[in-house]
Amino acid sequence: MMMRKFWPLLMAGSVGAMSVQAAPADTYELLVGSYTAGSSEGIYRLQFDSRTGQFSGKPVLAAKTANPSWLTVSKDQNYLFVVNENGPGQKDPVGRVSSYSIDPKNHQLTLLNQVQSLGNEPTHSSVAADGRHLFVANYSVLEDPGGSLAVLPVDAEGKLSAPVQLSGHPASRVNPERQASNHVHSVVSSPDGNYVFVQDLGADKVFVYHYDPKANHELPLTPANPPSVQLPPGSGPRHLLFSADGKHAWLTTEMSAQVAVFEYNEGKLTQTQLLDYAAGQPVSDKAGAALHASSDGKFLYVSNRGTANQLLVFSIDPATAHLKEIQRRSVDGDHPREFSLDPSGKFLLIANQKSNEIVVVERDPKTGLLGKTVQKLPIDAPSDLKFLVRQ
Protein backbone atom coordinates (compact mmCIF):
# COMPACT_ATOMS: atom_id res chain seq x y z
CA MET A 1 0.00 0.00 0.00
CA MET A 2 1.32 3.45 -0.90
CA MET A 3 1.97 5.57 2.15
CA ARG A 4 0.42 9.01 2.29
CA LYS A 5 1.56 12.17 3.96
CA PHE A 6 0.16 12.42 7.48
CA TRP A 7 -1.26 15.40 9.32
CA PRO A 8 0.59 16.07 12.59
CA LEU A 9 -2.37 17.55 14.46
CA LEU A 10 -4.63 14.51 14.13
CA MET A 11 -3.96 13.24 17.61
CA ALA A 12 -5.91 11.23 20.14
CA GLY A 13 -7.25 12.55 23.40
CA SER A 14 -9.71 15.14 24.51
CA VAL A 15 -11.20 17.62 22.10
CA GLY A 16 -8.91 20.59 21.39
CA ALA A 17 -9.36 24.16 20.27
CA MET A 18 -11.69 25.62 17.67
CA SER A 19 -12.55 29.23 16.97
CA VAL A 20 -16.29 29.84 16.80
CA GLN A 21 -16.81 33.60 16.66
CA ALA A 22 -20.59 33.63 16.44
CA ALA A 23 -21.25 31.67 19.64
CA PRO A 24 -21.28 33.32 23.09
CA ALA A 25 -18.38 32.42 25.38
CA ASP A 26 -20.54 30.13 27.52
CA THR A 27 -22.26 28.35 24.63
CA TYR A 28 -20.84 25.10 23.33
CA GLU A 29 -21.58 22.88 20.39
CA LEU A 30 -22.58 19.30 21.19
CA LEU A 31 -22.47 16.46 18.67
CA VAL A 32 -24.81 13.54 19.32
CA GLY A 33 -24.37 10.03 17.93
CA SER A 34 -27.36 7.72 17.70
CA TYR A 35 -28.87 4.46 16.54
CA THR A 36 -31.05 4.79 13.45
CA ALA A 37 -33.45 1.84 13.64
CA GLY A 38 -36.20 4.28 14.71
CA SER A 39 -36.74 7.93 13.81
CA SER A 40 -33.14 9.10 14.17
CA GLU A 41 -31.31 9.79 10.90
CA GLY A 42 -27.72 10.08 12.07
CA ILE A 43 -25.53 12.67 13.83
CA TYR A 44 -27.18 15.69 15.43
CA ARG A 45 -25.87 19.07 16.56
CA LEU A 46 -27.03 21.09 19.56
CA GLN A 47 -26.12 24.38 21.23
CA PHE A 48 -25.62 24.07 25.00
CA ASP A 49 -25.59 27.04 27.39
CA SER A 50 -23.26 26.26 30.31
CA ARG A 51 -24.69 29.14 32.35
CA THR A 52 -28.20 27.70 32.47
CA GLY A 53 -27.78 24.05 31.54
CA GLN A 54 -30.29 24.49 28.73
CA PHE A 55 -30.19 23.62 25.05
CA SER A 56 -31.02 26.29 22.50
CA GLY A 57 -33.64 25.02 20.09
CA LYS A 58 -34.11 21.52 18.75
CA PRO A 59 -31.49 19.06 17.49
CA VAL A 60 -30.23 19.82 13.98
CA LEU A 61 -29.31 16.93 11.69
CA ALA A 62 -25.59 17.36 11.01
CA ALA A 63 -25.04 14.22 8.93
CA LYS A 64 -27.42 11.57 7.67
CA THR A 65 -25.70 8.23 8.23
CA ALA A 66 -26.59 4.79 9.58
CA ASN A 67 -25.99 3.97 13.26
CA PRO A 68 -23.27 6.52 14.12
CA SER A 69 -23.01 5.12 17.63
CA TRP A 70 -19.55 6.44 18.59
CA LEU A 71 -17.93 9.76 17.66
CA THR A 72 -14.20 10.48 17.76
CA VAL A 73 -13.10 14.09 17.33
CA SER A 74 -9.51 14.85 16.32
CA LYS A 75 -7.58 16.95 18.80
CA ASP A 76 -7.49 19.94 16.46
CA GLN A 77 -11.25 19.49 15.90
CA ASN A 78 -10.84 19.54 12.13
CA TYR A 79 -12.11 15.99 11.69
CA LEU A 80 -14.76 13.66 13.04
CA PHE A 81 -14.44 9.88 12.79
CA VAL A 82 -17.63 7.87 13.17
CA VAL A 83 -18.24 4.15 13.59
CA ASN A 84 -21.36 2.98 11.75
CA GLU A 85 -22.48 0.14 14.01
CA ASN A 86 -24.05 -1.95 11.27
CA GLY A 87 -24.25 -5.72 11.16
CA PRO A 88 -26.28 -8.76 10.10
CA GLY A 89 -30.04 -8.23 10.23
CA GLN A 90 -29.85 -4.46 9.77
CA LYS A 91 -30.68 -2.38 6.69
CA ASP A 92 -26.97 -2.13 6.03
CA PRO A 93 -25.36 -5.40 7.20
CA VAL A 94 -21.80 -4.11 6.75
CA GLY A 95 -19.80 -2.45 9.53
CA ARG A 96 -18.33 0.85 8.36
CA VAL A 97 -16.27 3.84 9.51
CA SER A 98 -16.86 7.37 8.21
CA SER A 99 -14.66 10.46 8.19
CA TYR A 100 -15.97 14.04 8.16
CA SER A 101 -14.35 17.44 8.06
CA ILE A 102 -15.63 19.99 10.60
CA ASP A 103 -16.07 23.55 9.37
CA PRO A 104 -14.31 25.81 11.93
CA LYS A 105 -16.88 28.60 11.50
CA ASN A 106 -20.25 26.86 11.57
CA HIS A 107 -19.37 23.26 12.56
CA GLN A 108 -20.99 21.82 9.45
CA LEU A 109 -19.90 18.27 8.71
CA THR A 110 -18.73 17.26 5.23
CA LEU A 111 -18.28 13.58 4.44
CA LEU A 112 -14.73 12.87 3.29
CA ASN A 113 -15.02 9.12 2.80
CA GLN A 114 -16.33 5.88 4.25
CA VAL A 115 -14.65 2.48 4.43
CA GLN A 116 -15.60 -0.95 5.71
CA SER A 117 -14.35 -1.84 9.18
CA LEU A 118 -13.96 -5.50 8.13
CA GLY A 119 -16.04 -6.57 11.11
CA ASN A 120 -19.60 -6.46 12.41
CA GLU A 121 -21.05 -3.79 14.71
CA PRO A 122 -18.03 -1.49 15.18
CA THR A 123 -18.76 0.13 18.52
CA HIS A 124 -15.79 2.33 19.44
CA SER A 125 -12.77 4.09 17.95
CA SER A 126 -9.82 6.23 18.96
CA VAL A 127 -7.05 8.07 17.11
CA ALA A 128 -3.41 7.13 17.60
CA ALA A 129 -1.37 9.75 19.44
CA ASP A 130 0.57 10.58 16.27
CA GLY A 131 -2.62 10.82 14.21
CA ARG A 132 -1.54 8.23 11.67
CA HIS A 133 -4.10 5.55 12.47
CA LEU A 134 -7.64 5.09 13.71
CA PHE A 135 -8.20 2.09 15.99
CA VAL A 136 -11.67 0.54 15.65
CA ALA A 137 -13.38 -1.98 17.93
CA ASN A 138 -15.49 -4.43 15.92
CA TYR A 139 -17.79 -5.87 18.59
CA SER A 140 -19.60 -8.52 16.48
CA VAL A 141 -22.73 -9.81 18.19
CA LEU A 142 -22.61 -13.15 16.36
CA GLU A 143 -20.10 -15.84 17.32
CA ASP A 144 -18.96 -16.12 13.72
CA PRO A 145 -16.83 -14.21 12.80
CA GLY A 146 -16.44 -12.76 16.31
CA GLY A 147 -14.96 -9.43 17.27
CA SER A 148 -11.72 -7.82 16.14
CA LEU A 149 -9.46 -4.81 16.43
CA ALA A 150 -9.06 -2.97 13.11
CA VAL A 151 -6.27 -0.50 12.33
CA LEU A 152 -7.08 2.09 9.64
CA PRO A 153 -4.55 4.59 8.21
CA VAL A 154 -5.51 8.29 8.28
CA ASP A 155 -4.01 10.65 5.70
CA ALA A 156 -3.19 14.37 5.82
CA GLU A 157 -6.70 15.33 4.65
CA GLY A 158 -8.43 13.21 7.28
CA LYS A 159 -9.43 10.45 4.86
CA LEU A 160 -9.43 6.83 5.94
CA SER A 161 -7.94 3.86 4.14
CA ALA A 162 -9.08 0.26 4.44
CA PRO A 163 -7.81 -1.61 7.52
CA VAL A 164 -4.18 -2.69 7.27
CA GLN A 165 -4.28 -4.87 10.37
CA LEU A 166 -6.93 -7.02 12.09
CA SER A 167 -6.49 -8.75 15.45
CA GLY A 168 -8.79 -11.25 17.14
CA HIS A 169 -8.56 -12.93 20.53
CA PRO A 170 -9.68 -16.25 22.05
CA ALA A 171 -12.93 -16.04 24.02
CA SER A 172 -13.18 -16.98 27.68
CA ARG A 173 -16.51 -18.82 27.16
CA VAL A 174 -17.33 -18.34 30.86
CA ASN A 175 -20.78 -17.08 29.91
CA PRO A 176 -21.91 -19.31 27.02
CA GLU A 177 -24.52 -16.82 25.84
CA ARG A 178 -22.37 -13.69 25.78
CA GLN A 179 -18.81 -15.00 25.63
CA ALA A 180 -18.92 -17.75 23.02
CA SER A 181 -16.61 -15.53 20.95
CA ASN A 182 -14.54 -12.45 21.57
CA HIS A 183 -16.22 -9.03 21.54
CA VAL A 184 -13.84 -6.06 21.30
CA HIS A 185 -15.64 -3.18 23.01
CA SER A 186 -13.12 -0.34 23.07
CA VAL A 187 -9.58 0.65 22.10
CA VAL A 188 -7.53 3.24 24.00
CA SER A 189 -3.96 4.49 23.59
CA SER A 190 -1.59 4.94 26.52
CA PRO A 191 -0.86 8.55 27.55
CA ASP A 192 2.53 8.45 25.81
CA GLY A 193 0.99 6.90 22.69
CA ASN A 194 3.38 3.93 22.65
CA TYR A 195 0.82 1.29 23.62
CA VAL A 196 -2.74 0.39 22.68
CA PHE A 197 -5.16 -1.25 25.12
CA VAL A 198 -8.03 -3.35 23.77
CA GLN A 199 -10.94 -4.16 26.09
CA ASP A 200 -12.48 -7.49 25.04
CA LEU A 201 -15.80 -8.31 26.71
CA GLY A 202 -15.82 -11.85 25.32
CA ALA A 203 -12.31 -12.70 26.51
CA ASP A 204 -12.37 -11.16 30.02
CA LYS A 205 -9.05 -9.55 29.18
CA VAL A 206 -7.44 -6.29 28.21
CA PHE A 207 -5.04 -6.98 25.34
CA VAL A 208 -1.95 -4.81 25.10
CA TYR A 209 -0.11 -3.90 21.90
CA HIS A 210 3.03 -1.91 21.24
CA TYR A 211 2.44 0.82 18.66
CA ASP A 212 5.36 1.58 16.34
CA PRO A 213 4.32 2.80 12.87
CA LYS A 214 7.88 3.83 12.05
CA ALA A 215 9.06 0.24 12.26
CA ASN A 216 6.18 -1.09 10.14
CA HIS A 217 3.44 1.19 8.88
CA GLU A 218 1.47 -1.72 7.41
CA LEU A 219 1.52 -3.63 10.71
CA PRO A 220 1.97 -0.94 13.38
CA LEU A 221 0.83 -3.11 16.31
CA THR A 222 2.73 -5.97 17.92
CA PRO A 223 1.78 -7.82 21.14
CA ALA A 224 3.35 -6.27 24.22
CA ASN A 225 5.02 -8.16 27.06
CA PRO A 226 2.88 -9.20 28.85
CA PRO A 227 0.31 -9.32 26.02
CA SER A 228 -2.82 -9.10 28.19
CA VAL A 229 -4.31 -8.27 31.58
CA GLN A 230 -6.71 -10.77 33.14
CA LEU A 231 -10.05 -9.58 34.54
CA PRO A 232 -12.46 -11.65 36.69
CA PRO A 233 -14.07 -14.56 34.81
CA GLY A 234 -17.38 -13.52 33.28
CA SER A 235 -16.84 -9.82 34.05
CA GLY A 236 -16.84 -8.50 30.46
CA PRO A 237 -14.41 -5.53 30.33
CA ARG A 238 -15.88 -2.56 28.46
CA HIS A 239 -14.14 0.84 28.72
CA LEU A 240 -10.73 2.01 29.97
CA LEU A 241 -9.77 5.52 31.07
CA PHE A 242 -6.33 6.84 32.01
CA SER A 243 -5.82 9.43 34.72
CA ALA A 244 -4.65 12.88 33.66
CA ASP A 245 -1.14 12.28 35.03
CA GLY A 246 -0.88 8.99 33.15
CA LYS A 247 0.05 7.01 36.27
CA HIS A 248 -3.26 5.20 36.79
CA ALA A 249 -6.25 3.87 34.89
CA TRP A 250 -9.82 2.81 35.61
CA LEU A 251 -11.82 0.16 33.80
CA THR A 252 -15.52 -0.68 33.79
CA THR A 253 -16.79 -4.21 33.41
CA GLU A 254 -20.16 -4.56 31.75
CA MET A 255 -21.37 -7.97 32.90
CA SER A 256 -20.25 -7.85 36.56
CA ALA A 257 -20.74 -4.09 37.14
CA GLN A 258 -17.31 -3.50 38.61
CA VAL A 259 -14.62 -0.84 38.40
CA ALA A 260 -10.98 -1.90 38.42
CA VAL A 261 -8.17 0.49 39.35
CA PHE A 262 -4.67 0.07 37.94
CA GLU A 263 -1.22 1.49 38.33
CA TYR A 264 0.32 2.15 34.92
CA ASN A 265 3.95 2.10 33.84
CA GLU A 266 5.37 1.63 30.33
CA GLY A 267 2.71 -0.63 28.89
CA LYS A 268 1.96 -2.51 32.11
CA LEU A 269 -1.29 -2.30 34.06
CA THR A 270 -1.16 -3.56 37.66
CA GLN A 271 -4.52 -3.90 39.39
CA THR A 272 -4.69 -2.32 42.85
CA GLN A 273 -8.45 -2.20 43.52
CA LEU A 274 -11.60 -3.93 42.31
CA LEU A 275 -14.82 -2.27 43.38
CA ASP A 276 -18.10 -4.17 43.01
CA TYR A 277 -20.89 -1.59 42.92
CA ALA A 278 -23.74 -4.08 42.37
CA ALA A 279 -22.80 -6.79 44.86
CA GLY A 280 -25.73 -8.99 45.82
CA GLN A 281 -27.98 -7.45 43.20
CA PRO A 282 -29.73 -9.41 40.42
CA VAL A 283 -28.05 -9.88 37.06
CA SER A 284 -30.56 -7.44 35.56
CA ASP A 285 -28.98 -4.67 37.67
CA LYS A 286 -25.51 -5.32 36.26
CA ALA A 287 -24.83 -3.50 33.00
CA GLY A 288 -21.81 -1.26 33.51
CA ALA A 289 -21.17 1.18 30.70
CA ALA A 290 -19.41 4.55 30.46
CA LEU A 291 -16.89 6.22 32.76
CA HIS A 292 -15.49 9.76 32.82
CA ALA A 293 -13.39 11.74 35.28
CA SER A 294 -13.81 15.39 36.26
CA SER A 295 -11.26 17.77 34.76
CA ASP A 296 -9.65 18.35 38.18
CA GLY A 297 -9.11 14.59 38.60
CA LYS A 298 -10.98 14.44 41.90
CA PHE A 299 -14.10 12.50 40.87
CA LEU A 300 -15.00 9.54 38.67
CA TYR A 301 -18.47 8.96 37.22
CA VAL A 302 -19.76 5.57 36.04
CA SER A 303 -23.07 4.64 34.42
CA ASN A 304 -24.92 1.40 35.13
CA ARG A 305 -27.77 0.44 32.82
CA GLY A 306 -30.07 -2.60 33.11
CA THR A 307 -32.83 -2.19 35.67
CA ALA A 308 -30.56 -0.05 37.86
CA ASN A 309 -30.28 2.95 35.50
CA GLN A 310 -27.95 4.85 37.79
CA LEU A 311 -24.96 7.13 37.77
CA LEU A 312 -22.38 6.40 40.45
CA VAL A 313 -20.04 9.07 41.77
CA PHE A 314 -16.67 8.20 43.30
CA SER A 315 -14.03 10.33 44.95
CA ILE A 316 -10.50 9.61 43.72
CA ASP A 317 -7.56 9.22 46.08
CA PRO A 318 -4.89 11.58 44.71
CA ALA A 319 -2.03 9.19 45.50
CA THR A 320 -3.43 5.78 44.56
CA ALA A 321 -6.43 6.65 42.33
CA HIS A 322 -8.49 4.32 44.52
CA LEU A 323 -12.21 4.99 44.52
CA LYS A 324 -14.72 5.68 47.27
CA GLU A 325 -18.41 5.80 46.41
CA ILE A 326 -20.06 9.05 47.49
CA GLN A 327 -23.35 9.06 45.56
CA ARG A 328 -25.82 7.07 43.48
CA ARG A 329 -28.33 8.91 41.38
CA SER A 330 -31.09 7.87 39.01
CA VAL A 331 -30.51 8.84 35.39
CA ASP A 332 -34.19 9.79 35.12
CA GLY A 333 -34.52 7.54 32.11
CA ASP A 334 -33.59 4.19 30.61
CA HIS A 335 -30.22 2.81 29.44
CA PRO A 336 -27.54 5.50 30.02
CA ARG A 337 -25.19 4.30 27.29
CA GLU A 338 -22.97 7.38 27.48
CA PHE A 339 -22.71 10.70 29.30
CA SER A 340 -20.50 13.77 29.28
CA LEU A 341 -19.47 16.51 31.69
CA ASP A 342 -19.96 19.91 30.09
CA PRO A 343 -16.85 22.12 29.66
CA SER A 344 -17.79 24.30 32.65
CA GLY A 345 -18.01 21.28 34.95
CA LYS A 346 -21.36 22.49 36.29
CA PHE A 347 -23.54 20.01 34.41
CA LEU A 348 -23.56 16.38 33.40
CA LEU A 349 -25.42 15.26 30.27
CA ILE A 350 -26.77 11.71 29.98
CA ALA A 351 -27.60 9.89 26.74
CA ASN A 352 -30.51 7.65 27.76
CA GLN A 353 -30.71 5.41 24.71
CA LYS A 354 -33.93 3.49 25.39
CA SER A 355 -36.00 6.36 26.80
CA ASN A 356 -34.94 8.53 23.83
CA GLU A 357 -33.64 11.61 25.59
CA ILE A 358 -30.67 13.61 26.78
CA VAL A 359 -30.98 14.45 30.46
CA VAL A 360 -29.10 17.44 31.88
CA VAL A 361 -28.21 17.23 35.58
CA GLU A 362 -26.66 19.87 37.83
CA ARG A 363 -23.20 19.13 39.23
CA ASP A 364 -21.30 20.74 42.11
CA PRO A 365 -17.68 21.15 40.91
CA LYS A 366 -16.38 21.31 44.51
CA THR A 367 -18.07 18.21 45.95
CA GLY A 368 -18.58 16.31 42.70
CA LEU A 369 -22.16 15.56 43.71
CA LEU A 370 -25.01 15.56 41.21
CA GLY A 371 -28.09 17.68 41.82
CA LYS A 372 -31.47 18.19 40.24
CA THR A 373 -32.47 17.52 36.66
CA VAL A 374 -32.42 20.74 34.64
CA GLN A 375 -33.76 19.58 31.28
CA LYS A 376 -34.89 16.53 29.34
CA LEU A 377 -34.43 16.87 25.59
CA PRO A 378 -36.26 14.34 23.38
CA ILE A 379 -34.01 12.70 20.78
CA ASP A 380 -34.28 9.18 19.41
CA ALA A 381 -31.78 6.57 20.66
CA PRO A 382 -28.82 8.81 21.61
CA SER A 383 -25.60 6.83 22.00
CA ASP A 384 -22.71 9.28 22.35
CA LEU A 385 -22.10 12.92 23.29
CA LYS A 386 -19.06 14.94 22.25
CA PHE A 387 -18.50 18.64 22.98
CA LEU A 388 -16.52 20.91 20.68
CA VAL A 389 -14.45 22.95 23.12
CA ARG A 390 -12.68 26.26 22.53
CA GLN A 391 -9.47 27.24 24.32
Secondary structure, DSSP 4 states (H G I P E B T S, - for coil): -------TT---SS------TTS-TTEEEEEEEE--SSS--EEEEEEEETTTTEEEEEEEEEEE-S-EEEEEE-TTSSEEEEEE---TTSSS-S-EEEEEEE-TTT--EEEEEEEE-SSSSEEEEEE-TTSSEEEEEE--SSTTT--EEEEEEB-TTS-B---SEEE------SSTTT-SS--EEEEEE-TTSSEEEEEETTTTEEEEEEE-TTT-SSS-EEEEEEEEEE--TT--EEEEEE-TTSSEEEEEETTTTEEEEEEEETTEEEEEEEEETTTTS-GGG--EEEEEE-TTSSEEEEEE-TTT-EEEEEEE-TTT--EEEEEEEE-SSS-EEEEEE-TTSSEEEEEETTTTEEEEEEE-TTT--EEEEEEEEE-SSEEEEEEE---
